[in-house]
Amino acid sequence: MSVRIYVEGGFEGSTKAGCRQAFRAFFEKVIPRGSFKVIASGDRTAAFKDFCLALRQNHREYTILLVDSEGPVATGVWHHLATPKGDNWQPPVGATDDHAHLMVQVMEAWFLADQDALTDYYGPGFTPGSLPGQPNIELISKQDVLRALKQASKNTKTKGEYHKTKHGFDLLELINPNLVRTASVHAERLLTVLRRETTP
């Protein structure tokens, strides 16, 4: 079955294209090329709206929502998204637990699972010792993830301090998804569902 993945990320023009390309490159390392399509919806609210519309109208493809959790996740994904402290989103008709997925606690946490890729990307001046040593990346707060990336990269010679739109999608293309799934239960869940739905 073909899969459509509605992701939080990108805004207009080149950033949406960069977002699509980055997630596509990341997923193609573990699932067949051409078996899925990434839709960069922009902000998380737009991603949810696009996902709901696709789920309602398109029954020939498997539809997935992928957004940041923005905080620790102690419950199921839909319960997390439905809480007032979250987005207050109710699952649309037809949505199961396997339709909604989270990057916990933020997309950039995935980068911490592959510190070799970070070091190669930033080159001289990058200080991996500034990154958290926590092997479970889901336990690192969004603020600490972003602070650590900026601290580790601030003295690099060519790229400078971590910047989401300048560096984020480049890094997503480079990191190893098998390292990410080992460090994140929710990433493992996402990749397992994608593999299941794209394997004949």
QUILINSUL-V12464 format. One record per residue. RES is the residue in one letter. PHI is phi in degrees with one decimal (* if undefined). OMEGA is omega in whole degrees, -180 to 180 (none if undefined). NEAR is the number of other ideal C-beta (glycine too) atoms within 8 Angstrom. Layout:
res->RES phi->PHI omega->OMEGA near->NEAR
res->RES phi->PHI omega->OMEGA near->NEAR
This chain:
res->M phi->* omega->175 near->6
res->S phi->-80.8 omega->-177 near->10
res->V phi->-122.6 omega->172 near->14
res->R phi->-113.5 omega->-177 near->13
res->I phi->-113.1 omega->179 near->13
res->Y phi->-93.7 omega->-174 near->14
res->V phi->-111.7 omega->170 near->13
res->E phi->-76.2 omega->179 near->10
res->G phi->154.2 omega->-178 near->10
res->G phi->77.7 omega->178 near->12
res->F phi->-130.0 omega->179 near->7
res->E phi->-121.7 omega->171 near->6
res->G phi->54.7 omega->-171 near->6
res->S phi->-64.7 omega->-179 near->5
res->T phi->-70.1 omega->175 near->12
res->K phi->-67.3 omega->178 near->12
res->A phi->-63.3 omega->179 near->10
res->G phi->-64.4 omega->178 near->11
res->C phi->-63.6 omega->179 near->14
res->R phi->-59.0 omega->-178 near->12
res->Q phi->-63.2 omega->-177 near->10
res->A phi->-65.7 omega->179 near->13
res->F phi->-65.5 omega->178 near->14
res->R phi->-61.4 omega->180 near->10
res->A phi->-62.8 omega->179 near->10
res->F phi->-62.9 omega->-176 near->11
res->F phi->-70.9 omega->-178 near->13
res->E phi->-66.5 omega->177 near->9
res->K phi->-75.7 omega->-177 near->8
res->V phi->-129.5 omega->178 near->9
res->I phi->-131.2 omega->-173 near->11
res->P phi->-60.6 omega->175 near->7
res->R phi->-62.5 omega->179 near->4
res->G phi->86.3 omega->-179 near->4
res->S phi->-93.7 omega->-177 near->8
res->F phi->-151.9 omega->175 near->13
res->K phi->-133.4 omega->177 near->7
res->V phi->-99.8 omega->175 near->11
res->I phi->-114.2 omega->177 near->10
res->A phi->-84.8 omega->-171 near->13
res->S phi->-89.5 omega->-174 near->14
res->G phi->98.4 omega->-178 near->11
res->D phi->-75.4 omega->-173 near->8
res->R phi->-65.1 omega->179 near->9
res->T phi->-64.8 omega->178 near->7
res->A phi->-64.9 omega->178 near->9
res->A phi->-62.1 omega->180 near->16
res->F phi->-65.0 omega->180 near->13
res->K phi->-63.1 omega->179 near->9
res->D phi->-62.7 omega->179 near->11
res->F phi->-61.4 omega->-179 near->15
res->C phi->-60.9 omega->180 near->9
res->L phi->-64.3 omega->-179 near->8
res->A phi->-65.6 omega->180 near->12
res->L phi->-63.3 omega->-179 near->12
res->R phi->-77.0 omega->-171 near->8
res->Q phi->-101.7 omega->-172 near->6
res->N phi->-114.0 omega->-177 near->8
res->H phi->-101.1 omega->-179 near->4
res->R phi->-93.6 omega->180 near->4
res->E phi->-123.9 omega->178 near->10
res->Y phi->-82.7 omega->-172 near->8
res->T phi->-109.1 omega->-178 near->12
res->I phi->-127.8 omega->173 near->15
res->L phi->-106.2 omega->179 near->11
res->L phi->-133.3 omega->-179 near->12
res->V phi->-136.9 omega->173 near->13
res->D phi->-66.4 omega->175 near->12
res->S phi->-80.9 omega->179 near->13
res->E phi->66.7 omega->180 near->7
res->G phi->178.6 omega->179 near->9
res->P phi->-64.2 omega->-179 near->9
res->V phi->-116.9 omega->-178 near->12
res->A phi->-113.9 omega->-176 near->4
res->T phi->-134.6 omega->174 near->6
res->G phi->-65.7 omega->-175 near->6
res->V phi->-61.4 omega->-178 near->11
res->W phi->-64.9 omega->177 near->11
res->H phi->-64.9 omega->178 near->8
res->H phi->-61.3 omega->-178 near->13
res->L phi->-72.5 omega->-176 near->12
res->A phi->-87.8 omega->-177 near->11
res->T phi->-71.6 omega->178 near->9
res->P phi->-58.6 omega->177 near->4
res->K phi->-74.7 omega->176 near->4
res->G phi->-91.7 omega->-178 near->11
res->D phi->-109.9 omega->-177 near->8
res->N phi->61.3 omega->179 near->7
res->W phi->-91.6 omega->173 near->9
res->Q phi->-96.6 omega->180 near->5
res->P phi->-61.8 omega->179 near->9
res->P phi->-69.9 omega->178 near->9
res->V phi->-58.3 omega->179 near->4
res->G phi->95.7 omega->-178 near->6
res->A phi->-80.8 omega->174 near->9
res->T phi->-110.2 omega->178 near->5
res->D phi->-59.6 omega->-177 near->7
res->D phi->-77.4 omega->178 near->5
res->H phi->-86.5 omega->-176 near->11
res->A phi->-116.4 omega->-177 near->12
res->H phi->-139.7 omega->-175 near->12
res->L phi->-125.8 omega->166 near->12
res->M phi->-95.4 omega->-170 near->14
res->V phi->-107.2 omega->-3 near->15
res->Q phi->-95.3 omega->-180 near->15
res->V phi->-158.5 omega->-178 near->12
res->M phi->-50.9 omega->-176 near->9
res->E phi->-62.5 omega->177 near->12
res->A phi->-61.0 omega->178 near->16
res->W phi->-58.6 omega->-178 near->14
res->F phi->-62.0 omega->-176 near->12
res->L phi->-67.5 omega->178 near->16
res->A phi->-74.4 omega->-178 near->14
res->D phi->-128.0 omega->-176 near->13
res->Q phi->-70.3 omega->176 near->9
res->D phi->-65.1 omega->178 near->6
res->A phi->-65.0 omega->177 near->12
res->L phi->-61.3 omega->-179 near->17
res->T phi->-63.8 omega->179 near->10
res->D phi->-64.7 omega->-177 near->8
res->Y phi->-67.4 omega->-175 near->11
res->Y phi->-84.0 omega->176 near->11
res->G phi->71.5 omega->-175 near->11
res->P phi->-54.8 omega->179 near->5
res->G phi->97.8 omega->178 near->9
res->F phi->-74.6 omega->-176 near->12
res->T phi->-119.1 omega->-179 near->8
res->P phi->-61.5 omega->177 near->9
res->G phi->-64.3 omega->178 near->5
res->S phi->-81.7 omega->-178 near->7
res->L phi->-86.0 omega->180 near->11
res->P phi->-60.9 omega->178 near->8
res->G phi->-90.3 omega->-178 near->4
res->Q phi->-69.2 omega->-179 near->7
res->P phi->-70.5 omega->176 near->5
res->N phi->-91.5 omega->-173 near->7
res->I phi->-65.6 omega->-180 near->15
res->E phi->-70.3 omega->-180 near->13
res->L phi->-87.0 omega->-178 near->6
res->I phi->-92.0 omega->-177 near->12
res->S phi->-65.3 omega->178 near->8
res->K phi->-54.2 omega->-179 near->11
res->Q phi->-62.1 omega->-179 near->6
res->D phi->-70.3 omega->177 near->9
res->V phi->-60.4 omega->-177 near->16
res->L phi->-67.4 omega->178 near->11
res->R phi->-62.5 omega->-179 near->8
res->A phi->-66.7 omega->179 near->13
res->L phi->-62.6 omega->179 near->14
res->K phi->-67.2 omega->-180 near->10
res->Q phi->-64.4 omega->-177 near->9
res->A phi->-69.3 omega->-174 near->15
res->S phi->-104.0 omega->-170 near->16
res->K phi->-64.2 omega->-179 near->8
res->N phi->-103.0 omega->180 near->6
res->T phi->-71.2 omega->-169 near->13
res->K phi->-77.8 omega->-173 near->6
res->T phi->-106.8 omega->-173 near->5
res->K phi->-98.3 omega->179 near->10
res->G phi->74.6 omega->-175 near->7
res->E phi->-61.0 omega->-180 near->7
res->Y phi->-51.3 omega->177 near->10
res->H phi->-135.4 omega->-171 near->8
res->K phi->-55.8 omega->-175 near->7
res->T phi->-76.8 omega->179 near->8
res->K phi->-82.5 omega->-172 near->7
res->H phi->-117.4 omega->-169 near->12
res->G phi->-57.8 omega->-177 near->12
res->F phi->-73.8 omega->174 near->13
res->D phi->-59.2 omega->-179 near->10
res->L phi->-68.0 omega->179 near->12
res->L phi->-60.4 omega->177 near->14
res->E phi->-65.5 omega->-172 near->10
res->L phi->-87.5 omega->-170 near->9
res->I phi->-70.9 omega->-178 near->14
res->N phi->-89.2 omega->-178 near->9
res->P phi->-64.2 omega->179 near->12
res->N phi->-70.3 omega->174 near->8
res->L phi->-72.5 omega->180 near->10
res->V phi->-65.1 omega->-177 near->14
res->R phi->-68.1 omega->176 near->10
res->T phi->-71.9 omega->-176 near->8
res->A phi->-94.0 omega->-175 near->12
res->S phi->-143.2 omega->178 near->15
res->V phi->-60.0 omega->-178 near->7
res->H phi->-71.8 omega->174 near->14
res->A phi->-68.0 omega->176 near->14
res->E phi->-59.8 omega->179 near->10
res->R phi->-62.1 omega->179 near->9
res->L phi->-59.9 omega->-176 near->11
res->L phi->-68.2 omega->176 near->12
res->T phi->-65.5 omega->178 near->8
res->V phi->-65.0 omega->179 near->11
res->L phi->-61.5 omega->179 near->15
res->R phi->-62.7 omega->180 near->10
res->R phi->-61.5 omega->-174 near->7
res->E phi->-81.6 omega->-179 near->9
res->T phi->-111.9 omega->180 near->12
res->T phi->-97.0 omega->-178 near->7
res->P phi->-59.8 omega->none near->1
